[in-house]
Amino acid sequence: AGTKQAMLIEMLRRPEGGTMEEIMAATGWLAHTARGAMSGALGKKLGIVVTSAKEVDRGRVYRIAHTV
């Protein structure tokens, strides 16, 4: 709790998910760091599946689909 990783998980759990711009603003990370965290720390280490979908009004939006 209180870590950038926890903040990222909270953002991705919201029904509206989070855009890369929102994630970068909230965490202070660059885009490649945020993508790495979603793939590495969340995906490979914690078994959390993150999906992305392109939305007309917001662009690419990331959400947690489920955990393994």
Secondary structure as UniProt FT lines:
FT   HELIX           4..13
FT   TURN            15..16
FT   STRAND          18..19
FT   HELIX           20..27
FT   HELIX           31..36
FT   HELIX           37..45
FT   STRAND          48..55
FT   TURN            56..58
FT   STRAND          59..67
//
